Amino acid sequence: MSAHCQLTGAEPGFGNRISHSHRRTSRRFDPNIQRKRYWMPSEGRYVRLTLSARAVKTIDTIGIEAAVARIRARGVRV
């Protein structure tokens, strides 16, 4: 599963680990990605989305219909 949110577009960030001796090695900051299944009454089916934890809270606020409309506006197939 790729670390990429379908709603917010959150993806990994990159940076450096810095040791006590101040040596730098590459590291990756992954978003908190979850697979969630939502019922869409307008289509009469479930949709399975790959979302960040922040996007799950956004869907709780705006609703699944508006969220799927935003995802489709970005050109992602749901």
N, CA, C and O atoms as a Maestro MAE file, in Angstrom:
{
 s_m_m2io_version
 :::
 2.0.0
}

f_m_ct {
 s_m_title
 :::
 protein
 m_atom[312] {
  # First column is atom index #
  i_m_mmod_type
  r_m_x_coord
  r_m_y_coord
  r_m_z_coord
  i_m_residue_number
  s_m_chain_name
  s_m_pdb_residue_name
  s_m_pdb_atom_name
  i_m_atomic_number
  :::
  1 25 0.851 -1.177 0.000 1 A "MET " " N  " 7
  2 3 0.000 0.000 0.000 1 A "MET " " CA " 6
  3 2 0.893 1.235 0.000 1 A "MET " " C  " 6
  4 15 1.790 1.361 0.833 1 A "MET " " O  " 8
  5 25 0.643 2.139 -0.934 2 A "SER " " N  " 7
  6 3 1.461 3.346 -0.978 2 A "SER " " CA " 6
  7 2 1.023 4.307 0.120 2 A "SER " " C  " 6
  8 15 -0.154 4.367 0.475 2 A "SER " " O  " 8
  9 25 1.964 5.041 0.642 3 A "ALA " " N  " 7
  10 3 1.669 5.998 1.709 3 A "ALA " " CA " 6
  11 2 1.182 7.294 1.088 3 A "ALA " " C  " 6
  12 15 1.888 8.302 1.096 3 A "ALA " " O  " 8
  13 25 -0.054 7.262 0.541 4 A "HIS " " N  " 7
  14 3 -0.595 8.410 -0.175 4 A "HIS " " CA " 6
  15 2 -2.085 8.498 0.120 4 A "HIS " " C  " 6
  16 15 -2.800 7.505 -0.014 4 A "HIS " " O  " 8
  17 25 -2.565 9.677 0.522 5 A "CYS " " N  " 7
  18 3 -3.964 9.878 0.870 5 A "CYS " " CA " 6
  19 2 -4.752 10.295 -0.363 5 A "CYS " " C  " 6
  20 15 -4.332 11.187 -1.100 5 A "CYS " " O  " 8
  21 25 -5.902 9.644 -0.590 6 A "GLN " " N  " 7
  22 3 -6.706 9.962 -1.754 6 A "GLN " " CA " 6
  23 2 -7.423 11.307 -1.616 6 A "GLN " " C  " 6
  24 15 -7.679 11.969 -2.622 6 A "GLN " " O  " 8
  25 25 -7.749 11.720 -0.398 7 A "LEU " " N  " 7
  26 3 -8.492 12.966 -0.206 7 A "LEU " " CA " 6
  27 2 -7.584 14.179 -0.101 7 A "LEU " " C  " 6
  28 15 -7.774 15.156 -0.825 7 A "LEU " " O  " 8
  29 25 -6.610 14.132 0.781 8 A "THR " " N  " 7
  30 3 -5.774 15.303 1.024 8 A "THR " " CA " 6
  31 2 -4.509 15.319 0.165 8 A "THR " " C  " 6
  32 15 -3.870 16.361 0.018 8 A "THR " " O  " 8
  33 25 -4.150 14.175 -0.398 9 A "GLY " " N  " 7
  34 3 -2.927 14.107 -1.198 9 A "GLY " " CA " 6
  35 2 -1.676 14.013 -0.349 9 A "GLY " " C  " 6
  36 15 -0.569 14.168 -0.866 9 A "GLY " " O  " 8
  37 25 -1.826 13.760 0.955 10 A "ALA " " N  " 7
  38 3 -0.666 13.655 1.841 10 A "ALA " " CA " 6
  39 2 0.217 12.499 1.391 10 A "ALA " " C  " 6
  40 15 -0.277 11.407 1.107 10 A "ALA " " O  " 8
  41 25 1.505 12.736 1.327 11 A "GLU " " N  " 7
  42 3 2.459 11.716 0.926 11 A "GLU " " CA " 6
  43 2 3.703 11.847 1.791 11 A "GLU " " C  " 6
  44 15 3.834 12.822 2.531 11 A "GLU " " O  " 8
  45 25 4.616 10.892 1.715 12 A "PRO " " N  " 7
  46 3 5.785 10.941 2.590 12 A "PRO " " CA " 6
  47 2 6.632 12.185 2.376 12 A "PRO " " C  " 6
  48 15 6.773 12.682 1.259 12 A "PRO " " O  " 8
  49 25 7.187 12.671 3.470 13 A "GLY " " N  " 7
  50 3 8.179 13.738 3.408 13 A "GLY " " CA " 6
  51 2 9.538 13.125 3.697 13 A "GLY " " C  " 6
  52 15 9.623 12.049 4.289 13 A "GLY " " O  " 8
  53 25 10.581 13.789 3.291 14 A "PHE " " N  " 7
  54 3 11.913 13.239 3.485 14 A "PHE " " CA " 6
  55 2 12.770 14.208 4.264 14 A "PHE " " C  " 6
  56 15 12.587 15.422 4.176 14 A "PHE " " O  " 8
  57 25 13.705 13.675 5.025 15 A "GLY " " N  " 7
  58 3 14.596 14.500 5.816 15 A "GLY " " CA " 6
  59 2 15.795 13.691 6.254 15 A "GLY " " C  " 6
  60 15 16.160 12.701 5.620 15 A "GLY " " O  " 8
  61 25 16.402 14.122 7.343 16 A "ASN " " N  " 7
  62 3 17.597 13.451 7.847 16 A "ASN " " CA " 6
  63 2 17.422 13.040 9.289 16 A "ASN " " C  " 6
  64 15 16.830 13.757 10.095 16 A "ASN " " O  " 8
  65 25 17.958 11.850 9.603 17 A "ARG " " N  " 7
  66 3 18.156 11.447 10.988 17 A "ARG " " CA " 6
  67 2 19.480 12.049 11.402 17 A "ARG " " C  " 6
  68 15 20.453 11.976 10.652 17 A "ARG " " O  " 8
  69 25 19.536 12.633 12.565 18 A "ILE " " N  " 7
  70 3 20.790 13.216 13.016 18 A "ILE " " CA " 6
  71 2 21.181 12.525 14.320 18 A "ILE " " C  " 6
  72 15 20.469 12.614 15.321 18 A "ILE " " O  " 8
  73 25 22.317 11.838 14.295 19 A "SER " " N  " 7
  74 3 22.773 11.082 15.458 19 A "SER " " CA " 6
  75 2 23.401 12.022 16.486 19 A "SER " " C  " 6
  76 15 23.536 13.225 16.260 19 A "SER " " O  " 8
  77 25 23.776 11.442 17.604 20 A "HIS " " N  " 7
  78 3 24.426 12.222 18.655 20 A "HIS " " CA " 6
  79 2 25.725 12.848 18.147 20 A "HIS " " C  " 6
  80 15 26.081 13.962 18.534 20 A "HIS " " O  " 8
  81 25 26.426 12.120 17.277 21 A "SER " " N  " 7
  82 3 27.677 12.654 16.717 21 A "SER " " CA " 6
  83 2 27.423 13.584 15.523 21 A "SER " " C  " 6
  84 15 28.357 14.071 14.888 21 A "SER " " O  " 8
  85 25 26.151 13.814 15.239 22 A "HIS " " N  " 7
  86 3 25.695 14.727 14.189 22 A "HIS " " CA " 6
  87 2 25.932 14.200 12.774 22 A "HIS " " C  " 6
  88 15 26.037 14.980 11.828 22 A "HIS " " O  " 8
  89 25 26.015 12.882 12.633 23 A "ARG " " N  " 7
  90 3 26.036 12.283 11.286 23 A "ARG " " CA " 6
  91 2 24.610 12.282 10.766 23 A "ARG " " C  " 6
  92 15 23.666 12.051 11.522 23 A "ARG " " O  " 8
  93 25 24.457 12.537 9.492 24 A "ARG " " N  " 7
  94 3 23.129 12.601 8.903 24 A "ARG " " CA " 6
  95 2 22.884 11.396 7.993 24 A "ARG " " C  " 6
  96 15 23.710 11.073 7.140 24 A "ARG " " O  " 8
  97 25 21.755 10.744 8.183 25 A "THR " " N  " 7
  98 3 21.319 9.675 7.295 25 A "THR " " CA " 6
  99 2 19.886 9.971 6.879 25 A "THR " " C  " 6
  100 15 19.136 10.621 7.609 25 A "THR " " O  " 8
  101 25 19.525 9.498 5.724 26 A "SER " " N  " 7
  102 3 18.216 9.794 5.153 26 A "SER " " CA " 6
  103 2 17.115 9.090 5.929 26 A "SER " " C  " 6
  104 15 17.299 7.970 6.405 26 A "SER " " O  " 8
  105 25 15.970 9.751 6.054 27 A "ARG " " N  " 7
  106 3 14.809 9.137 6.675 27 A "ARG " " CA " 6
  107 2 13.552 9.600 5.963 27 A "ARG " " C  " 6
  108 15 13.595 10.491 5.114 27 A "ARG " " O  " 8
  109 25 12.441 8.990 6.314 28 A "ARG " " N  " 7
  110 3 11.182 9.251 5.632 28 A "ARG " " CA " 6
  111 2 10.094 9.468 6.668 28 A "ARG " " C  " 6
  112 15 9.980 8.685 7.611 28 A "ARG " " O  " 8
  113 25 9.294 10.513 6.515 29 A "PHE " " N  " 7
  114 3 8.165 10.801 7.406 29 A "PHE " " CA " 6
  115 2 6.895 10.352 6.688 29 A "PHE " " C  " 6
  116 15 6.434 11.027 5.767 29 A "PHE " " O  " 8
  117 25 6.324 9.214 7.104 30 A "ASP " " N  " 7
  118 3 5.123 8.688 6.457 30 A "ASP " " CA " 6
  119 2 3.869 9.251 7.116 30 A "ASP " " C  " 6
  120 15 3.827 9.380 8.339 30 A "ASP " " O  " 8
  121 25 2.841 9.592 6.326 31 A "PRO " " N  " 7
  122 3 1.565 9.985 6.913 31 A "PRO " " CA " 6
  123 2 0.867 8.755 7.502 31 A "PRO " " C  " 6
  124 15 1.170 7.622 7.131 31 A "PRO " " O  " 8
  125 25 -0.055 8.991 8.410 32 A "ASN " " N  " 7
  126 3 -0.785 7.905 9.069 32 A "ASN " " CA " 6
  127 2 -1.902 7.442 8.129 32 A "ASN " " C  " 6
  128 15 -3.019 7.954 8.192 32 A "ASN " " O  " 8
  129 25 -1.599 6.476 7.260 33 A "ILE " " N  " 7
  130 3 -2.526 6.019 6.220 33 A "ILE " " CA " 6
  131 2 -3.349 4.837 6.725 33 A "ILE " " C  " 6
  132 15 -2.810 3.883 7.288 33 A "ILE " " O  " 8
  133 25 -4.668 4.916 6.512 34 A "GLN " " N  " 7
  134 3 -5.608 3.868 6.900 34 A "GLN " " CA " 6
  135 2 -6.496 3.527 5.708 34 A "GLN " " C  " 6
  136 15 -6.753 4.379 4.858 34 A "GLN " " O  " 8
  137 25 -6.967 2.277 5.646 35 A "ARG " " N  " 7
  138 3 -7.966 1.880 4.634 35 A "ARG " " CA " 6
  139 2 -9.326 1.905 5.307 35 A "ARG " " C  " 6
  140 15 -9.536 1.220 6.308 35 A "ARG " " O  " 8
  141 25 -10.252 2.688 4.766 36 A "LYS " " N  " 7
  142 3 -11.584 2.819 5.368 36 A "LYS " " CA " 6
  143 2 -12.640 2.511 4.315 36 A "LYS " " C  " 6
  144 15 -12.463 2.805 3.132 36 A "LYS " " O  " 8
  145 25 -13.731 1.920 4.761 37 A "ARG " " N  " 7
  146 3 -14.841 1.597 3.879 37 A "ARG " " CA " 6
  147 2 -16.043 2.435 4.303 37 A "ARG " " C  " 6
  148 15 -16.434 2.415 5.470 37 A "ARG " " O  " 8
  149 25 -16.623 3.164 3.369 38 A "TYR " " N  " 7
  150 3 -17.771 4.032 3.647 38 A "TYR " " CA " 6
  151 2 -18.941 3.623 2.764 38 A "TYR " " C  " 6
  152 15 -18.752 3.221 1.616 38 A "TYR " " O  " 8
  153 25 -20.158 3.728 3.309 39 A "TRP " " N  " 7
  154 3 -21.376 3.479 2.549 39 A "TRP " " CA " 6
  155 2 -21.776 4.766 1.837 39 A "TRP " " C  " 6
  156 15 -21.889 5.822 2.460 39 A "TRP " " O  " 8
  157 25 -21.992 4.667 0.517 40 A "MET " " N  " 7
  158 3 -22.466 5.811 -0.266 40 A "MET " " CA " 6
  159 2 -23.912 5.560 -0.652 40 A "MET " " C  " 6
  160 15 -24.181 4.796 -1.579 40 A "MET " " O  " 8
  161 25 -24.850 6.196 0.049 41 A "PRO " " N  " 7
  162 3 -26.270 5.943 -0.239 41 A "PRO " " CA " 6
  163 2 -26.680 6.346 -1.655 41 A "PRO " " C  " 6
  164 15 -27.554 5.712 -2.246 41 A "PRO " " O  " 8
  165 25 -26.058 7.391 -2.205 42 A "SER " " N  " 7
  166 3 -26.443 7.853 -3.544 42 A "SER " " CA " 6
  167 2 -26.130 6.816 -4.618 42 A "SER " " C  " 6
  168 15 -26.838 6.727 -5.621 42 A "SER " " O  " 8
  169 25 -25.066 6.026 -4.412 43 A "GLU " " N  " 7
  170 3 -24.688 5.002 -5.386 43 A "GLU " " CA " 6
  171 2 -25.107 3.603 -4.950 43 A "GLU " " C  " 6
  172 15 -25.015 2.651 -5.726 43 A "GLU " " O  " 8
  173 25 -25.568 3.482 -3.708 44 A "GLY " " N  " 7
  174 3 -26.015 2.184 -3.203 44 A "GLY " " CA " 6
  175 2 -24.899 1.174 -3.071 44 A "GLY " " C  " 6
  176 15 -25.118 -0.019 -3.279 44 A "GLY " " O  " 8
  177 25 -23.697 1.632 -2.727 45 A "ARG " " N  " 7
  178 3 -22.554 0.723 -2.597 45 A "ARG " " CA " 6
  179 2 -21.552 1.285 -1.602 45 A "ARG " " C  " 6
  180 15 -21.617 2.447 -1.201 45 A "ARG " " O  " 8
  181 25 -20.624 0.417 -1.220 46 A "TYR " " N  " 7
  182 3 -19.515 0.828 -0.374 46 A "TYR " " CA " 6
  183 2 -18.361 1.313 -1.244 46 A "TYR " " C  " 6
  184 15 -18.159 0.816 -2.352 46 A "TYR " " O  " 8
  185 25 -17.611 2.279 -0.740 47 A "VAL " " N  " 7
  186 3 -16.366 2.672 -1.386 47 A "VAL " " CA " 6
  187 2 -15.243 2.483 -0.374 47 A "VAL " " C  " 6
  188 15 -15.387 2.816 0.802 47 A "VAL " " O  " 8
  189 25 -14.133 1.948 -0.846 48 A "ARG " " N  " 7
  190 3 -12.970 1.742 0.012 48 A "ARG " " CA " 6
  191 2 -11.936 2.791 -0.345 48 A "ARG " " C  " 6
  192 15 -11.514 2.897 -1.497 48 A "ARG " " O  " 8
  193 25 -11.529 3.569 0.655 49 A "LEU " " N  " 7
  194 3 -10.603 4.674 0.422 49 A "LEU " " CA " 6
  195 2 -9.333 4.496 1.235 49 A "LEU " " C  " 6
  196 15 -9.357 3.922 2.324 49 A "LEU " " O  " 8
  197 25 -8.240 4.985 0.709 50 A "THR " " N  " 7
  198 3 -6.969 5.031 1.416 50 A "THR " " CA " 6
  199 2 -6.803 6.455 1.907 50 A "THR " " C  " 6
  200 15 -6.590 7.369 1.111 50 A "THR " " O  " 8
  201 25 -6.900 6.649 3.225 51 A "LEU " " N  " 7
  202 3 -6.974 7.984 3.802 51 A "LEU " " CA " 6
  203 2 -5.965 8.178 4.909 51 A "LEU " " C  " 6
  204 15 -5.575 7.228 5.587 51 A "LEU " " O  " 8
  205 25 -5.544 9.426 5.088 52 A "SER " " N  " 7
  206 3 -4.753 9.772 6.266 52 A "SER " " CA " 6
  207 2 -5.719 9.952 7.432 52 A "SER " " C  " 6
  208 15 -6.921 10.115 7.222 52 A "SER " " O  " 8
  209 25 -5.209 9.925 8.644 53 A "ALA " " N  " 7
  210 3 -6.050 10.096 9.819 53 A "ALA " " CA " 6
  211 2 -6.735 11.461 9.791 53 A "ALA " " C  " 6
  212 15 -7.878 11.590 10.232 53 A "ALA " " O  " 8
  213 25 -6.048 12.474 9.279 54 A "ARG " " N  " 7
  214 3 -6.642 13.801 9.166 54 A "ARG " " CA " 6
  215 2 -7.809 13.795 8.182 54 A "ARG " " C  " 6
  216 15 -8.805 14.482 8.410 54 A "ARG " " O  " 8
  217 25 -7.705 13.031 7.093 55 A "ALA " " N  " 7
  218 3 -8.778 12.959 6.108 55 A "ALA " " CA " 6
  219 2 -10.002 12.251 6.668 55 A "ALA " " C  " 6
  220 15 -11.126 12.597 6.307 55 A "ALA " " O  " 8
  221 25 -9.809 11.265 7.545 56 A "VAL " " N  " 7
  222 3 -10.936 10.585 8.179 56 A "VAL " " CA " 6
  223 2 -11.737 11.597 8.994 56 A "VAL " " C  " 6
  224 15 -12.968 11.577 8.974 56 A "VAL " " O  " 8
  225 25 -11.048 12.476 9.706 57 A "LYS " " N  " 7
  226 3 -11.730 13.520 10.483 57 A "LYS " " CA " 6
  227 2 -12.432 14.509 9.554 57 A "LYS " " C  " 6
  228 15 -13.511 15.002 9.882 57 A "LYS " " O  " 8
  229 25 -11.834 14.803 8.401 58 A "THR " " N  " 7
  230 3 -12.455 15.705 7.431 58 A "THR " " CA " 6
  231 2 -13.748 15.105 6.904 58 A "THR " " C  " 6
  232 15 -14.741 15.817 6.751 58 A "THR " " O  " 8
  233 25 -13.754 13.804 6.624 59 A "ILE " " N  " 7
  234 3 -14.966 13.137 6.138 59 A "ILE " " CA " 6
  235 2 -16.043 13.160 7.212 59 A "ILE " " C  " 6
  236 15 -17.222 13.309 6.893 59 A "ILE " " O  " 8
  237 25 -15.664 13.015 8.474 60 A "ASP " " N  " 7
  238 3 -16.644 13.112 9.556 60 A "ASP " " CA " 6
  239 2 -17.309 14.484 9.566 60 A "ASP " " C  " 6
  240 15 -18.473 14.607 9.948 60 A "ASP " " O  " 8
  241 25 -16.580 15.509 9.151 61 A "THR " " N  " 7
  242 3 -17.106 16.877 9.153 61 A "THR " " CA " 6
  243 2 -17.933 17.181 7.909 61 A "THR " " C  " 6
  244 15 -19.058 17.665 8.024 61 A "THR " " O  " 8
  245 25 -17.388 16.900 6.703 62 A "ILE " " N  " 7
  246 3 -18.063 17.318 5.467 62 A "ILE " " CA " 6
  247 2 -18.968 16.253 4.873 62 A "ILE " " C  " 6
  248 15 -19.810 16.564 4.030 62 A "ILE " " O  " 8
  249 25 -18.815 14.999 5.295 63 A "GLY " " N  " 7
  250 3 -19.633 13.914 4.769 63 A "GLY " " CA " 6
  251 2 -18.949 13.189 3.622 63 A "GLY " " C  " 6
  252 15 -18.076 13.737 2.949 63 A "GLY " " O  " 8
  253 25 -19.363 11.948 3.414 64 A "ILE " " N  " 7
  254 3 -18.713 11.100 2.419 64 A "ILE " " CA " 6
  255 2 -19.027 11.549 0.997 64 A "ILE " " C  " 6
  256 15 -18.175 11.435 0.115 64 A "ILE " " O  " 8
  257 25 -20.238 12.059 0.758 65 A "GLU " " N  " 7
  258 3 -20.603 12.490 -0.595 65 A "GLU " " CA " 6
  259 2 -19.713 13.640 -1.064 65 A "GLU " " C  " 6
  260 15 -19.208 13.618 -2.186 65 A "GLU " " O  " 8
  261 25 -19.523 14.640 -0.208 66 A "ALA " " N  " 7
  262 3 -18.686 15.788 -0.561 66 A "ALA " " CA " 6
  263 2 -17.227 15.369 -0.701 66 A "ALA " " C  " 6
  264 15 -16.511 15.877 -1.564 66 A "ALA " " O  " 8
  265 25 -16.786 14.441 0.151 67 A "ALA " " N  " 7
  266 3 -15.400 13.979 0.087 67 A "ALA " " CA " 6
  267 2 -15.133 13.239 -1.224 67 A "ALA " " C  " 6
  268 15 -14.105 13.463 -1.863 67 A "ALA " " O  " 8
  269 25 -16.049 12.364 -1.627 68 A "VAL " " N  " 7
  270 3 -15.868 11.627 -2.881 68 A "VAL " " CA " 6
  271 2 -15.921 12.590 -4.065 68 A "VAL " " C  " 6
  272 15 -15.221 12.388 -5.057 68 A "VAL " " O  " 8
  273 25 -16.743 13.634 -3.972 69 A "ALA " " N  " 7
  274 3 -16.777 14.636 -5.034 69 A "ALA " " CA " 6
  275 2 -15.423 15.334 -5.158 69 A "ALA " " C  " 6
  276 15 -14.960 15.595 -6.269 69 A "ALA " " O  " 8
  277 25 -14.792 15.635 -4.031 70 A "ARG " " N  " 7
  278 3 -13.454 16.255 -4.049 70 A "ARG " " CA " 6
  279 2 -12.418 15.317 -4.651 70 A "ARG " " C  " 6
  280 15 -11.565 15.743 -5.430 70 A "ARG " " O  " 8
  281 25 -12.494 14.041 -4.291 71 A "ILE " " N  " 7
  282 3 -11.535 13.057 -4.807 71 A "ILE " " CA " 6
  283 2 -11.689 12.935 -6.322 71 A "ILE " " C  " 6
  284 15 -10.699 12.905 -7.053 71 A "ILE " " O  " 8
  285 25 -12.939 12.864 -6.785 72 A "ARG " " N  " 7
  286 3 -13.176 12.748 -8.227 72 A "ARG " " CA " 6
  287 2 -12.768 14.012 -8.971 72 A "ARG " " C  " 6
  288 15 -12.354 13.941 -10.128 72 A "ARG " " O  " 8
  289 25 -12.880 15.169 -8.320 73 A "ALA " " N  " 7
  290 3 -12.467 16.432 -8.948 73 A "ALA " " CA " 6
  291 2 -10.959 16.445 -9.190 73 A "ALA " " C  " 6
  292 15 -10.485 17.097 -10.120 73 A "ALA " " O  " 8
  293 25 -10.205 15.729 -8.358 74 A "ARG " " N  " 7
  294 3 -8.753 15.630 -8.545 74 A "ARG " " CA " 6
  295 2 -8.396 14.614 -9.621 74 A "ARG " " C  " 6
  296 15 -7.225 14.462 -9.970 74 A "ARG " " O  " 8
  297 25 -9.402 13.917 -10.149 75 A "GLY " " N  " 7
  298 3 -9.155 12.972 -11.239 75 A "GLY " " CA " 6
  299 2 -8.859 11.558 -10.782 75 A "GLY " " C  " 6
  300 15 -8.390 10.741 -11.575 75 A "GLY " " O  " 8
  301 25 -9.123 11.251 -9.516 76 A "VAL " " N  " 7
  302 3 -8.893 9.902 -8.989 76 A "VAL " " CA " 6
  303 2 -10.166 9.092 -9.131 76 A "VAL " " C  " 6
  304 15 -11.246 9.576 -8.795 76 A "VAL " " O  " 8
  305 25 -10.059 7.881 -9.617 77 A "ARG " " N  " 7
  306 3 -11.210 7.001 -9.790 77 A "ARG " " CA " 6
  307 2 -11.592 6.370 -8.451 77 A "ARG " " C  " 6
  308 15 -10.736 5.844 -7.738 77 A "ARG " " O  " 8
  309 25 -12.885 6.426 -8.114 78 A "VAL " " N  " 7
  310 3 -13.358 5.849 -6.843 78 A "VAL " " CA " 6
  311 2 -14.358 4.756 -7.167 78 A "VAL " " C  " 6
  312 15 -14.896 4.122 -6.259 78 A "VAL " " O  " 8
  :::
 }
 m_bond[311] {
  # First column is bond index #
  i_m_from
  i_m_to
  i_m_order
  :::
  1 1 2 1
  2 2 3 1
  3 3 4 2
  4 3 5 1
  5 5 6 1
  6 6 7 1
  7 7 8 2
  8 7 9 1
  9 9 10 1
  10 10 11 1
  11 11 12 2
  12 11 13 1
  13 13 14 1
  14 14 15 1
  15 15 16 2
  16 15 17 1
  17 17 18 1
  18 18 19 1
  19 19 20 2
  20 19 21 1
  21 21 22 1
  22 22 23 1
  23 23 24 2
  24 23 25 1
  25 25 26 1
  26 26 27 1
  27 27 28 2
  28 27 29 1
  29 29 30 1
  30 30 31 1
  31 31 32 2
  32 31 33 1
  33 33 34 1
  34 34 35 1
  35 35 36 2
  36 35 37 1
  37 37 38 1
  38 38 39 1
  39 39 40 2
  40 39 41 1
  41 41 42 1
  42 42 43 1
  43 43 44 2
  44 43 45 1
  45 45 46 1
  46 46 47 1
  47 47 48 2
  48 47 49 1
  49 49 50 1
  50 50 51 1
  51 51 52 2
  52 51 53 1
  53 53 54 1
  54 54 55 1
  55 55 56 2
  56 55 57 1
  57 57 58 1
  58 58 59 1
  59 59 60 2
  60 59 61 1
  61 61 62 1
  62 62 63 1
  63 63 64 2
  64 63 65 1
  65 65 66 1
  66 66 67 1
  67 67 68 2
  68 67 69 1
  69 69 70 1
  70 70 71 1
  71 71 72 2
  72 71 73 1
  73 73 74 1
  74 74 75 1
  75 75 76 2
  76 75 77 1
  77 77 78 1
  78 78 79 1
  79 79 80 2
  80 79 81 1
  81 81 82 1
  82 82 83 1
  83 83 84 2
  84 83 85 1
  85 85 86 1
  86 86 87 1
  87 87 88 2
  88 87 89 1
  89 89 90 1
  90 90 91 1
  91 91 92 2
  92 91 93 1
  93 93 94 1
  94 94 95 1
  95 95 96 2
  96 95 97 1
  97 97 98 1
  98 98 99 1
  99 99 100 2
  100 99 101 1
  101 101 102 1
  102 102 103 1
  103 103 104 2
  104 103 105 1
  105 105 106 1
  106 106 107 1
  107 107 108 2
  108 107 109 1
  109 109 110 1
  110 110 111 1
  111 111 112 2
  112 111 113 1
  113 113 114 1
  114 114 115 1
  115 115 116 2
  116 115 117 1
  117 117 118 1
  118 118 119 1
  119 119 120 2
  120 119 121 1
  121 121 122 1
  122 122 123 1
  123 123 124 2
  124 123 125 1
  125 125 126 1
  126 126 127 1
  127 127 128 2
  128 127 129 1
  129 129 130 1
  130 130 131 1
  131 131 132 2
  132 131 133 1
  133 133 134 1
  134 134 135 1
  135 135 136 2
  136 135 137 1
  137 137 138 1
  138 138 139 1
  139 139 140 2
  140 139 141 1
  141 141 142 1
  142 142 143 1
  143 143 144 2
  144 143 145 1
  145 145 146 1
  146 146 147 1
  147 147 148 2
  148 147 149 1
  149 149 150 1
  150 150 151 1
  151 151 152 2
  152 151 153 1
  153 153 154 1
  154 154 155 1
  155 155 156 2
  156 155 157 1
  157 157 158 1
  158 158 159 1
  159 159 160 2
  160 159 161 1
  161 161 162 1
  162 162 163 1
  163 163 164 2
  164 163 165 1
  165 165 166 1
  166 166 167 1
  167 167 168 2
  168 167 169 1
  169 169 170 1
  170 170 171 1
  171 171 172 2
  172 171 173 1
  173 173 174 1
  174 174 175 1
  175 175 176 2
  176 175 177 1
  177 177 178 1
  178 178 179 1
  179 179 180 2
  180 179 181 1
  181 181 182 1
  182 182 183 1
  183 183 184 2
  184 183 185 1
  185 185 186 1
  186 186 187 1
  187 187 188 2
  188 187 189 1
  189 189 190 1
  190 190 191 1
  191 191 192 2
  192 191 193 1
  193 193 194 1
  194 194 195 1
  195 195 196 2
  196 195 197 1
  197 197 198 1
  198 198 199 1
  199 199 200 2
  200 199 201 1
  201 201 202 1
  202 202 203 1
  203 203 204 2
  204 203 205 1
  205 205 206 1
  206 206 207 1
  207 207 208 2
  208 207 209 1
  209 209 210 1
  210 210 211 1
  211 211 212 2
  212 211 213 1
  213 213 214 1
  214 214 215 1
  215 215 216 2
  216 215 217 1
  217 217 218 1
  218 218 219 1
  219 219 220 2
  220 219 221 1
  221 221 222 1
  222 222 223 1
  223 223 224 2
  224 223 225 1
  225 225 226 1
  226 226 227 1
  227 227 228 2
  228 227 229 1
  229 229 230 1
  230 230 231 1
  231 231 232 2
  232 231 233 1
  233 233 234 1
  234 234 235 1
  235 235 236 2
  236 235 237 1
  237 237 238 1
  238 238 239 1
  239 239 240 2
  240 239 241 1
  241 241 242 1
  242 242 243 1
  243 243 244 2
  244 243 245 1
  245 245 246 1
  246 246 247 1
  247 247 248 2
  248 247 249 1
  249 249 250 1
  250 250 251 1
  251 251 252 2
  252 251 253 1
  253 253 254 1
  254 254 255 1
  255 255 256 2
  256 255 257 1
  257 257 258 1
  258 258 259 1
  259 259 260 2
  260 259 261 1
  261 261 262 1
  262 262 263 1
  263 263 264 2
  264 263 265 1
  265 265 266 1
  266 266 267 1
  267 267 268 2
  268 267 269 1
  269 269 270 1
  270 270 271 1
  271 271 272 2
  272 271 273 1
  273 273 274 1
  274 274 275 1
  275 275 276 2
  276 275 277 1
  277 277 278 1
  278 278 279 1
  279 279 280 2
  280 279 281 1
  281 281 282 1
  282 282 283 1
  283 283 284 2
  284 283 285 1
  285 285 286 1
  286 286 287 1
  287 287 288 2
  288 287 289 1
  289 289 290 1
  290 290 291 1
  291 291 292 2
  292 291 293 1
  293 293 294 1
  294 294 295 1
  295 295 296 2
  296 295 297 1
  297 297 298 1
  298 298 299 1
  299 299 300 2
  300 299 301 1
  301 301 302 1
  302 302 303 1
  303 303 304 2
  304 303 305 1
  305 305 306 1
  306 306 307 1
  307 307 308 2
  308 307 309 1
  309 309 310 1
  310 310 311 1
  311 311 312 2
  :::
 }
}
